Amino acid sequence: MKLIAVLATGFLITACDEAYADGHGPLAASNGMTLYTFDNDSANTSNCYDSCAVSWPPYLAQAGAAAPSAGMTVVQRRDGTSQWAKNGEPLYFWQGDSAPGDTTGDGVGGVWHVAR
């Protein structure tokens, strides 16, 4: 597994080639941080940029990364980066989660949900 960390606007954004779920709980990146979906996204298209992406950093994929599990795909963001998606839904971290397993972003604004 490769893990690249990039410091952007004061928040650590992680790009990695794995995500996992135990079949019952939230989908998480290999660092254990919970992943989220956004109701305002379209299929295979992220609509979270600028201040949204500061609060909800995209789960970035390395160029040429292969899907680590069924249902995982890579979508291209309009800024040229690649983002992981689950069943066509782009995945994000939440800046309010401070430890692996936190799910404090679930239900924020009625449009953010823990990915499963």
ROBADREN-717651 format. One record per residue: residue number from 1; residue in three letters; chain; x, y, z of N, C-alpha, C in turn. Coordinates in nm, 2 decimals. Layout:
REM residues N
<rec pos="NUM" code="ALA" unit="A" n_u="X" n_v="Y" n_w="Z" ca_u="X" ca_v="Y" ca_w="Z" c_u="X" c_v="Y" c_w="Z"/>
...
END
This chain:
REM residues 116
<rec pos="1" code="MET" unit="A" n_u="0.08" n_v="-0.12" n_w="0.00" ca_u="0.00" ca_v="0.00" ca_w="0.00" c_u="0.09" c_v="0.12" c_w="0.00"/>
<rec pos="2" code="LYS" unit="A" n_u="0.05" n_v="0.22" n_w="-0.08" ca_u="0.12" ca_v="0.35" ca_w="-0.08" c_u="0.04" c_v="0.45" c_w="-0.02"/>
<rec pos="3" code="LEU" unit="A" n_u="0.10" n_v="0.54" n_w="0.05" ca_u="0.03" ca_v="0.65" ca_w="0.12" c_u="0.10" c_v="0.78" c_w="0.10"/>
<rec pos="4" code="ILE" unit="A" n_u="0.03" n_v="0.87" n_w="0.05" ca_u="0.09" ca_v="1.01" ca_w="0.03" c_u="0.00" c_v="1.11" c_w="0.10"/>
<rec pos="5" code="ALA" unit="A" n_u="0.07" n_v="1.19" n_w="0.18" ca_u="0.00" ca_v="1.30" ca_w="0.25" c_u="0.04" c_v="1.43" c_w="0.20"/>
<rec pos="6" code="VAL" unit="A" n_u="-0.06" n_v="1.51" n_w="0.18" ca_u="-0.04" ca_v="1.65" ca_w="0.12" c_u="-0.10" c_v="1.75" c_w="0.22"/>
<rec pos="7" code="LEU" unit="A" n_u="-0.03" n_v="1.85" n_w="0.26" ca_u="-0.09" ca_v="1.95" ca_w="0.35" c_u="-0.15" c_v="2.05" c_w="0.26"/>
<rec pos="8" code="ALA" unit="A" n_u="-0.28" n_v="2.07" n_w="0.27" ca_u="-0.35" ca_v="2.17" ca_w="0.19" c_u="-0.45" c_v="2.25" c_w="0.28"/>
<rec pos="9" code="THR" unit="A" n_u="-0.44" n_v="2.37" n_w="0.28" ca_u="-0.52" ca_v="2.47" ca_w="0.36" c_u="-0.54" c_v="2.42" c_w="0.50"/>
<rec pos="10" code="GLY" unit="A" n_u="-0.43" n_v="2.38" n_w="0.56" ca_u="-0.43" ca_v="2.35" ca_w="0.70" c_u="-0.49" c_v="2.21" c_w="0.74"/>
<rec pos="11" code="PHE" unit="A" n_u="-0.52" n_v="2.13" n_w="0.64" ca_u="-0.58" ca_v="2.00" ca_w="0.67" c_u="-0.50" c_v="1.89" c_w="0.60"/>
<rec pos="12" code="LEU" unit="A" n_u="-0.48" n_v="1.78" n_w="0.66" ca_u="-0.41" ca_v="1.68" ca_w="0.60" c_u="-0.51" c_v="1.60" c_w="0.51"/>
<rec pos="13" code="ILE" unit="A" n_u="-0.47" n_v="1.60" n_w="0.38" ca_u="-0.55" ca_v="1.53" ca_w="0.28" c_u="-0.48" c_v="1.40" c_w="0.25"/>
<rec pos="14" code="THR" unit="A" n_u="-0.54" n_v="1.29" n_w="0.25" ca_u="-0.48" ca_v="1.16" ca_w="0.23" c_u="-0.51" c_v="1.10" c_w="0.09"/>
<rec pos="15" code="ALA" unit="A" n_u="-0.41" n_v="1.06" n_w="0.02" ca_u="-0.44" ca_v="0.98" ca_w="-0.10" c_u="-0.38" c_v="0.85" c_w="-0.08"/>
<rec pos="16" code="CYS" unit="A" n_u="-0.46" n_v="0.75" n_w="-0.10" ca_u="-0.41" ca_v="0.61" ca_w="-0.08" c_u="-0.48" c_v="0.52" c_w="-0.17"/>
<rec pos="17" code="ASP" unit="A" n_u="-0.44" n_v="0.39" n_w="-0.17" ca_u="-0.49" ca_v="0.30" ca_w="-0.26" c_u="-0.58" c_v="0.19" c_w="-0.20"/>
<rec pos="18" code="GLU" unit="A" n_u="-0.63" n_v="0.22" n_w="-0.08" ca_u="-0.71" ca_v="0.12" ca_w="-0.01" c_u="-0.83" c_v="0.19" c_w="0.07"/>
<rec pos="19" code="ALA" unit="A" n_u="-0.94" n_v="0.12" n_w="0.07" ca_u="-1.05" ca_v="0.16" ca_w="0.16" c_u="-1.10" c_v="0.03" c_w="0.21"/>
<rec pos="20" code="TYR" unit="A" n_u="-1.16" n_v="0.03" n_w="0.33" ca_u="-1.22" ca_v="-0.10" ca_w="0.38" c_u="-1.34" c_v="-0.07" c_w="0.46"/>
<rec pos="21" code="ALA" unit="A" n_u="-1.42" n_v="-0.17" n_w="0.48" ca_u="-1.54" ca_v="-0.17" ca_w="0.56" c_u="-1.55" c_v="-0.31" c_w="0.62"/>
<rec pos="22" code="ASP" unit="A" n_u="-1.61" n_v="-0.32" n_w="0.74" ca_u="-1.62" ca_v="-0.45" ca_w="0.80" c_u="-1.75" c_v="-0.52" c_w="0.75"/>
<rec pos="23" code="GLY" unit="A" n_u="-1.83" n_v="-0.46" n_w="0.66" ca_u="-1.95" ca_v="-0.52" ca_w="0.62" c_u="-2.07" c_v="-0.46" c_w="0.69"/>
<rec pos="24" code="HIS" unit="A" n_u="-2.05" n_v="-0.40" n_w="0.81" ca_u="-2.16" ca_v="-0.35" ca_w="0.88" c_u="-2.14" c_v="-0.20" c_w="0.92"/>
<rec pos="25" code="GLY" unit="A" n_u="-2.01" n_v="-0.16" n_w="0.93" ca_u="-1.98" ca_v="-0.02" ca_w="0.97" c_u="-1.95" c_v="0.07" c_w="0.86"/>
<rec pos="26" code="PRO" unit="A" n_u="-1.90" n_v="0.18" n_w="0.89" ca_u="-1.86" ca_v="0.28" ca_w="0.79" c_u="-1.75" c_v="0.24" c_w="0.70"/>
<rec pos="27" code="LEU" unit="A" n_u="-1.74" n_v="0.29" n_w="0.58" ca_u="-1.63" ca_v="0.27" ca_w="0.49" c_u="-1.52" c_v="0.36" c_w="0.54"/>
<rec pos="28" code="ALA" unit="A" n_u="-1.40" n_v="0.31" n_w="0.55" ca_u="-1.29" ca_v="0.39" ca_w="0.60" c_u="-1.17" c_v="0.38" c_w="0.51"/>
<rec pos="29" code="ALA" unit="A" n_u="-1.08" n_v="0.48" n_w="0.51" ca_u="-0.95" ca_v="0.47" ca_w="0.44" c_u="-0.86" c_v="0.38" c_w="0.52"/>
<rec pos="30" code="SER" unit="A" n_u="-0.75" n_v="0.35" n_w="0.46" ca_u="-0.66" ca_v="0.26" ca_w="0.53" c_u="-0.60" c_v="0.32" c_w="0.66"/>
<rec pos="31" code="ASN" unit="A" n_u="-0.61" n_v="0.45" n_w="0.67" ca_u="-0.57" ca_v="0.51" ca_w="0.79" c_u="-0.68" c_v="0.51" c_w="0.90"/>
<rec pos="32" code="GLY" unit="A" n_u="-0.79" n_v="0.45" n_w="0.87" ca_u="-0.90" ca_v="0.43" ca_w="0.97" c_u="-1.00" c_v="0.54" c_w="0.97"/>
<rec pos="33" code="MET" unit="A" n_u="-0.97" n_v="0.65" n_w="0.89" ca_u="-1.06" ca_v="0.77" ca_w="0.89" c_u="-1.18" c_v="0.74" c_w="0.81"/>
<rec pos="34" code="THR" unit="A" n_u="-1.30" n_v="0.77" n_w="0.86" ca_u="-1.43" ca_v="0.75" ca_w="0.80" c_u="-1.44" c_v="0.83" c_w="0.67"/>
<rec pos="35" code="LEU" unit="A" n_u="-1.51" n_v="0.76" n_w="0.57" ca_u="-1.53" ca_v="0.83" ca_w="0.44" c_u="-1.68" c_v="0.86" c_w="0.43"/>
<rec pos="36" code="TYR" unit="A" n_u="-1.71" n_v="0.97" n_w="0.36" ca_u="-1.85" ca_v="1.02" ca_w="0.35" c_u="-1.89" c_v="1.04" c_w="0.20"/>
<rec pos="37" code="THR" unit="A" n_u="-2.02" n_v="1.05" n_w="0.18" ca_u="-2.07" ca_v="1.08" ca_w="0.05" c_u="-2.16" c_v="1.21" c_w="0.07"/>
<rec pos="38" code="PHE" unit="A" n_u="-2.18" n_v="1.28" n_w="-0.05" ca_u="-2.24" ca_v="1.41" ca_w="-0.05" c_u="-2.36" c_v="1.40" c_w="-0.14"/>
<rec pos="39" code="ASP" unit="A" n_u="-2.48" n_v="1.44" n_w="-0.09" ca_u="-2.60" ca_v="1.43" ca_w="-0.17" c_u="-2.60" c_v="1.52" c_w="-0.29"/>
<rec pos="40" code="ASN" unit="A" n_u="-2.52" n_v="1.63" n_w="-0.29" ca_u="-2.52" ca_v="1.72" ca_w="-0.40" c_u="-2.43" c_v="1.68" c_w="-0.51"/>
<rec pos="41" code="ASP" unit="A" n_u="-2.36" n_v="1.57" n_w="-0.50" ca_u="-2.28" ca_v="1.52" ca_w="-0.61" c_u="-2.37" c_v="1.45" c_w="-0.71"/>
<rec pos="42" code="SER" unit="A" n_u="-2.32" n_v="1.44" n_w="-0.83" ca_u="-2.39" ca_v="1.37" ca_w="-0.94" c_u="-2.31" c_v="1.24" c_w="-0.95"/>
<rec pos="43" code="ALA" unit="A" n_u="-2.37" n_v="1.14" n_w="-1.02" ca_u="-2.30" ca_v="1.01" ca_w="-1.04" c_u="-2.16" c_v="1.03" c_w="-1.11"/>
<rec pos="44" code="ASN" unit="A" n_u="-2.06" n_v="0.99" n_w="-1.04" ca_u="-1.92" ca_v="0.99" ca_w="-1.09" c_u="-1.87" c_v="1.14" c_w="-1.10"/>
<rec pos="45" code="THR" unit="A" n_u="-1.93" n_v="1.23" n_w="-1.04" ca_u="-1.89" ca_v="1.37" ca_w="-1.05" c_u="-1.90" c_v="1.44" c_w="-0.91"/>
<rec pos="46" code="SER" unit="A" n_u="-1.78" n_v="1.49" n_w="-0.87" ca_u="-1.78" ca_v="1.57" ca_w="-0.74" c_u="-1.83" c_v="1.71" c_w="-0.77"/>
<rec pos="47" code="ASN" unit="A" n_u="-1.91" n_v="1.76" n_w="-0.68" ca_u="-1.95" ca_v="1.90" ca_w="-0.68" c_u="-1.91" c_v="1.97" c_w="-0.55"/>
<rec pos="48" code="CYS" unit="A" n_u="-1.80" n_v="1.92" n_w="-0.49" ca_u="-1.75" ca_v="1.98" ca_w="-0.36" c_u="-1.61" c_v="2.04" c_w="-0.39"/>
<rec pos="49" code="TYR" unit="A" n_u="-1.60" n_v="2.17" n_w="-0.40" ca_u="-1.48" ca_v="2.24" ca_w="-0.43" c_u="-1.47" c_v="2.36" c_w="-0.34"/>
<rec pos="50" code="ASP" unit="A" n_u="-1.36" n_v="2.43" n_w="-0.35" ca_u="-1.33" ca_v="2.55" ca_w="-0.27" c_u="-1.36" c_v="2.53" c_w="-0.12"/>
<rec pos="51" code="SER" unit="A" n_u="-1.44" n_v="2.62" n_w="-0.06" ca_u="-1.46" ca_v="2.60" ca_w="0.08" c_u="-1.52" c_v="2.47" c_w="0.12"/>
<rec pos="52" code="CYS" unit="A" n_u="-1.60" n_v="2.41" n_w="0.04" ca_u="-1.66" ca_v="2.28" ca_w="0.06" c_u="-1.54" c_v="2.18" c_w="0.08"/>
<rec pos="53" code="ALA" unit="A" n_u="-1.45" n_v="2.18" n_w="-0.01" ca_u="-1.34" ca_v="2.09" ca_w="-0.01" c_u="-1.24" c_v="2.11" c_w="0.10"/>
<rec pos="54" code="VAL" unit="A" n_u="-1.24" n_v="2.23" n_w="0.16" ca_u="-1.16" ca_v="2.26" ca_w="0.28" c_u="-1.22" c_v="2.18" c_w="0.40"/>
<rec pos="55" code="SER" unit="A" n_u="-1.35" n_v="2.19" n_w="0.41" ca_u="-1.42" ca_v="2.11" ca_w="0.52" c_u="-1.44" c_v="1.96" c_w="0.49"/>
<rec pos="56" code="TRP" unit="A" n_u="-1.45" n_v="1.93" n_w="0.37" ca_u="-1.47" ca_v="1.79" ca_w="0.32" c_u="-1.36" c_v="1.75" c_w="0.22"/>
<rec pos="57" code="PRO" unit="A" n_u="-1.24" n_v="1.73" n_w="0.26" ca_u="-1.13" ca_v="1.70" ca_w="0.17" c_u="-1.17" c_v="1.57" c_w="0.09"/>
<rec pos="58" code="PRO" unit="A" n_u="-1.15" n_v="1.57" n_w="-0.04" ca_u="-1.17" ca_v="1.46" ca_w="-0.12" c_u="-1.07" c_v="1.34" c_w="-0.09"/>
<rec pos="59" code="TYR" unit="A" n_u="-1.12" n_v="1.22" n_w="-0.10" ca_u="-1.04" ca_v="1.10" ca_w="-0.09" c_u="-0.96" c_v="1.08" c_w="-0.22"/>
<rec pos="60" code="LEU" unit="A" n_u="-0.84" n_v="1.14" n_w="-0.23" ca_u="-0.77" ca_v="1.14" ca_w="-0.35" c_u="-0.71" c_v="1.00" c_w="-0.39"/>
<rec pos="61" code="ALA" unit="A" n_u="-0.70" n_v="0.97" n_w="-0.51" ca_u="-0.64" ca_v="0.85" ca_w="-0.57" c_u="-0.52" c_v="0.89" c_w="-0.64"/>
<rec pos="62" code="GLN" unit="A" n_u="-0.42" n_v="0.80" n_w="-0.63" ca_u="-0.30" ca_v="0.82" ca_w="-0.71" c_u="-0.32" c_v="0.79" c_w="-0.86"/>
<rec pos="63" code="ALA" unit="A" n_u="-0.25" n_v="0.86" n_w="-0.94" ca_u="-0.26" ca_v="0.84" ca_w="-1.09" c_u="-0.24" c_v="0.69" c_w="-1.12"/>
<rec pos="64" code="GLY" unit="A" n_u="-0.33" n_v="0.63" n_w="-1.19" ca_u="-0.32" ca_v="0.49" ca_w="-1.23" c_u="-0.35" c_v="0.39" c_w="-1.13"/>
<rec pos="65" code="ALA" unit="A" n_u="-0.41" n_v="0.44" n_w="-1.02" ca_u="-0.44" ca_v="0.34" ca_w="-0.91" c_u="-0.55" c_v="0.25" c_w="-0.95"/>
<rec pos="66" code="ALA" unit="A" n_u="-0.53" n_v="0.12" n_w="-0.91" ca_u="-0.63" ca_v="0.02" ca_w="-0.94" c_u="-0.73" c_v="0.01" c_w="-0.82"/>
<rec pos="67" code="ALA" unit="A" n_u="-0.86" n_v="-0.02" n_w="-0.85" ca_u="-0.96" ca_v="-0.03" ca_w="-0.75" c_u="-0.92" c_v="-0.13" c_w="-0.65"/>
<rec pos="68" code="PRO" unit="A" n_u="-0.92" n_v="-0.10" n_w="-0.52" ca_u="-0.89" ca_v="-0.19" ca_w="-0.42" c_u="-1.00" c_v="-0.29" c_w="-0.38"/>
<rec pos="69" code="SER" unit="A" n_u="-1.12" n_v="-0.26" n_w="-0.42" ca_u="-1.23" ca_v="-0.35" ca_w="-0.38" c_u="-1.35" c_v="-0.33" c_w="-0.48"/>
<rec pos="70" code="ALA" unit="A" n_u="-1.44" n_v="-0.42" n_w="-0.48" ca_u="-1.56" ca_v="-0.41" ca_w="-0.57" c_u="-1.63" c_v="-0.28" c_w="-0.54"/>
<rec pos="71" code="GLY" unit="A" n_u="-1.68" n_v="-0.22" n_w="-0.65" ca_u="-1.76" ca_v="-0.10" ca_w="-0.63" c_u="-1.67" c_v="0.03" c_w="-0.63"/>
<rec pos="72" code="MET" unit="A" n_u="-1.54" n_v="0.02" n_w="-0.61" ca_u="-1.45" ca_v="0.13" ca_w="-0.60" c_u="-1.41" c_v="0.17" c_w="-0.74"/>
<rec pos="73" code="THR" unit="A" n_u="-1.42" n_v="0.30" n_w="-0.77" ca_u="-1.38" ca_v="0.35" ca_w="-0.90" c_u="-1.30" c_v="0.48" c_w="-0.87"/>
<rec pos="74" code="VAL" unit="A" n_u="-1.24" n_v="0.53" n_w="-0.98" ca_u="-1.17" ca_v="0.66" ca_w="-0.97" c_u="-1.25" c_v="0.76" c_w="-1.06"/>
<rec pos="75" code="VAL" unit="A" n_u="-1.28" n_v="0.88" n_w="-1.01" ca_u="-1.34" ca_v="0.98" ca_w="-1.09" c_u="-1.25" c_v="1.10" c_w="-1.10"/>
<rec pos="76" code="GLN" unit="A" n_u="-1.26" n_v="1.17" n_w="-1.21" ca_u="-1.17" ca_v="1.29" ca_w="-1.23" c_u="-1.24" c_v="1.41" c_w="-1.18"/>
<rec pos="77" code="ARG" unit="A" n_u="-1.17" n_v="1.49" n_w="-1.10" ca_u="-1.22" ca_v="1.62" ca_w="-1.05" c_u="-1.19" c_v="1.73" c_w="-1.15"/>
<rec pos="78" code="ARG" unit="A" n_u="-1.26" n_v="1.83" n_w="-1.15" ca_u="-1.24" ca_v="1.94" ca_w="-1.25" c_u="-1.11" c_v="2.01" c_w="-1.23"/>
<rec pos="79" code="ASP" unit="A" n_u="-1.05" n_v="1.99" n_w="-1.11" ca_u="-0.91" ca_v="2.05" ca_w="-1.08" c_u="-0.80" c_v="1.96" c_w="-1.13"/>
<rec pos="80" code="GLY" unit="A" n_u="-0.84" n_v="1.85" n_w="-1.19" ca_u="-0.74" ca_v="1.76" ca_w="-1.25" c_u="-0.69" c_v="1.65" c_w="-1.16"/>
<rec pos="81" code="THR" unit="A" n_u="-0.74" n_v="1.65" n_w="-1.03" ca_u="-0.70" ca_v="1.54" ca_w="-0.94" c_u="-0.80" c_v="1.42" c_w="-0.96"/>
<rec pos="82" code="SER" unit="A" n_u="-0.76" n_v="1.31" n_w="-0.91" ca_u="-0.84" ca_v="1.19" ca_w="-0.91" c_u="-0.89" c_v="1.16" c_w="-0.77"/>
<rec pos="83" code="GLN" unit="A" n_u="-1.02" n_v="1.12" n_w="-0.77" ca_u="-1.09" ca_v="1.09" ca_w="-0.64" c_u="-1.15" c_v="0.95" c_w="-0.64"/>
<rec pos="84" code="TRP" unit="A" n_u="-1.14" n_v="0.88" n_w="-0.53" ca_u="-1.21" ca_v="0.75" ca_w="-0.52" c_u="-1.36" c_v="0.78" c_w="-0.50"/>
<rec pos="85" code="ALA" unit="A" n_u="-1.43" n_v="0.68" n_w="-0.56" ca_u="-1.58" ca_v="0.68" ca_w="-0.55" c_u="-1.62" c_v="0.54" c_w="-0.52"/>
<rec pos="86" code="LYS" unit="A" n_u="-1.73" n_v="0.52" n_w="-0.45" ca_u="-1.79" ca_v="0.39" ca_w="-0.41" c_u="-1.93" c_v="0.39" c_w="-0.48"/>
<rec pos="87" code="ASN" unit="A" n_u="-1.94" n_v="0.29" n_w="-0.57" ca_u="-2.07" ca_v="0.28" ca_w="-0.65" c_u="-2.10" c_v="0.42" c_w="-0.72"/>
<rec pos="88" code="GLY" unit="A" n_u="-2.00" n_v="0.48" n_w="-0.77" ca_u="-2.02" ca_v="0.61" ca_w="-0.84" c_u="-2.03" c_v="0.73" c_w="-0.75"/>
<rec pos="89" code="GLU" unit="A" n_u="-2.03" n_v="0.72" n_w="-0.62" ca_u="-2.04" ca_v="0.83" ca_w="-0.53" c_u="-1.90" c_v="0.87" c_w="-0.48"/>
<rec pos="90" code="PRO" unit="A" n_u="-1.86" n_v="0.99" n_w="-0.52" ca_u="-1.73" ca_v="1.04" ca_w="-0.47" c_u="-1.72" c_v="1.04" c_w="-0.32"/>
<rec pos="91" code="LEU" unit="A" n_u="-1.60" n_v="1.01" n_w="-0.27" ca_u="-1.58" ca_v="0.99" ca_w="-0.13" c_u="-1.49" c_v="1.10" c_w="-0.07"/>
<rec pos="92" code="TYR" unit="A" n_u="-1.53" n_v="1.14" n_w="0.06" ca_u="-1.46" ca_v="1.25" ca_w="0.12" c_u="-1.43" c_v="1.22" c_w="0.27"/>
<rec pos="93" code="PHE" unit="A" n_u="-1.33" n_v="1.29" n_w="0.32" ca_u="-1.31" ca_v="1.29" ca_w="0.47" c_u="-1.38" c_v="1.41" c_w="0.53"/>
<rec pos="94" code="TRP" unit="A" n_u="-1.40" n_v="1.42" n_w="0.66" ca_u="-1.46" ca_v="1.53" ca_w="0.73" c_u="-1.36" c_v="1.59" c_w="0.82"/>
<rec pos="95" code="GLN" unit="A" n_u="-1.34" n_v="1.72" n_w="0.81" ca_u="-1.24" ca_v="1.79" ca_w="0.89" c_u="-1.27" c_v="1.78" c_w="1.04"/>
<rec pos="96" code="GLY" unit="A" n_u="-1.39" n_v="1.75" n_w="1.08" ca_u="-1.43" ca_v="1.74" ca_w="1.22" c_u="-1.40" c_v="1.61" c_w="1.28"/>
<rec pos="97" code="ASP" unit="A" n_u="-1.37" n_v="1.51" n_w="1.20" ca_u="-1.32" ca_v="1.38" ca_w="1.26" c_u="-1.18" c_v="1.39" c_w="1.30"/>
<rec pos="98" code="SER" unit="A" n_u="-1.15" n_v="1.36" n_w="1.42" ca_u="-1.01" ca_v="1.37" ca_w="1.47" c_u="-0.94" c_v="1.24" c_w="1.49"/>
<rec pos="99" code="ALA" unit="A" n_u="-1.01" n_v="1.13" n_w="1.50" ca_u="-0.95" ca_v="1.00" ca_w="1.52" c_u="-1.02" c_v="0.89" c_w="1.43"/>
<rec pos="100" code="PRO" unit="A" n_u="-0.94" n_v="0.79" n_w="1.40" ca_u="-1.00" ca_v="0.68" ca_w="1.33" c_u="-1.13" c_v="0.63" c_w="1.39"/>
<rec pos="101" code="GLY" unit="A" n_u="-1.23" n_v="0.61" n_w="1.31" ca_u="-1.36" ca_v="0.56" ca_w="1.36" c_u="-1.46" c_v="0.67" c_w="1.39"/>
<rec pos="102" code="ASP" unit="A" n_u="-1.41" n_v="0.79" n_w="1.40" ca_u="-1.51" ca_v="0.90" ca_w="1.43" c_u="-1.61" c_v="0.91" c_w="1.31"/>
<rec pos="103" code="THR" unit="A" n_u="-1.73" n_v="0.95" n_w="1.34" ca_u="-1.83" ca_v="0.97" ca_w="1.24" c_u="-1.91" c_v="1.09" c_w="1.26"/>
<rec pos="104" code="THR" unit="A" n_u="-1.84" n_v="1.20" n_w="1.31" ca_u="-1.91" ca_v="1.32" ca_w="1.34" c_u="-1.97" c_v="1.40" c_w="1.22"/>
<rec pos="105" code="GLY" unit="A" n_u="-1.93" n_v="1.36" n_w="1.10" ca_u="-1.98" ca_v="1.43" ca_w="0.98" c_u="-2.11" c_v="1.37" c_w="0.93"/>
<rec pos="106" code="ASP" unit="A" n_u="-2.16" n_v="1.26" n_w="0.99" ca_u="-2.28" ca_v="1.19" ca_w="0.94" c_u="-2.40" c_v="1.28" c_w="0.97"/>
<rec pos="107" code="GLY" unit="A" n_u="-2.47" n_v="1.32" n_w="0.86" ca_u="-2.59" ca_v="1.40" ca_w="0.87" c_u="-2.57" c_v="1.55" c_w="0.87"/>
<rec pos="108" code="VAL" unit="A" n_u="-2.44" n_v="1.60" n_w="0.86" ca_u="-2.41" ca_v="1.74" ca_w="0.86" c_u="-2.49" c_v="1.80" c_w="0.74"/>
<rec pos="109" code="GLY" unit="A" n_u="-2.57" n_v="1.91" n_w="0.77" ca_u="-2.64" ca_v="1.98" ca_w="0.67" c_u="-2.75" c_v="1.90" c_w="0.60"/>
<rec pos="110" code="GLY" unit="A" n_u="-2.77" n_v="1.78" n_w="0.65" ca_u="-2.87" ca_v="1.69" ca_w="0.59" c_u="-2.83" c_v="1.63" c_w="0.46"/>
<rec pos="111" code="VAL" unit="A" n_u="-2.70" n_v="1.66" n_w="0.42" ca_u="-2.65" ca_v="1.62" ca_w="0.29" c_u="-2.53" c_v="1.53" c_w="0.29"/>
<rec pos="112" code="TRP" unit="A" n_u="-2.47" n_v="1.51" n_w="0.41" ca_u="-2.34" ca_v="1.43" ca_w="0.42" c_u="-2.38" c_v="1.31" c_w="0.49"/>
<rec pos="113" code="HIS" unit="A" n_u="-2.32" n_v="1.19" n_w="0.44" ca_u="-2.36" ca_v="1.06" ca_w="0.50" c_u="-2.23" c_v="0.97" c_w="0.51"/>
<rec pos="114" code="VAL" unit="A" n_u="-2.22" n_v="0.89" n_w="0.61" ca_u="-2.12" ca_v="0.79" ca_w="0.62" c_u="-2.13" c_v="0.70" c_w="0.50"/>
<rec pos="115" code="ALA" unit="A" n_u="-2.02" n_v="0.68" n_w="0.43" ca_u="-2.02" ca_v="0.58" ca_w="0.32" c_u="-2.02" c_v="0.44" c_w="0.38"/>
<rec pos="116" code="ARG" unit="A" n_u="-2.09" n_v="0.35" n_w="0.31" ca_u="-2.10" ca_v="0.21" ca_w="0.36" c_u="-2.08" c_v="0.12" c_w="0.24"/>
END
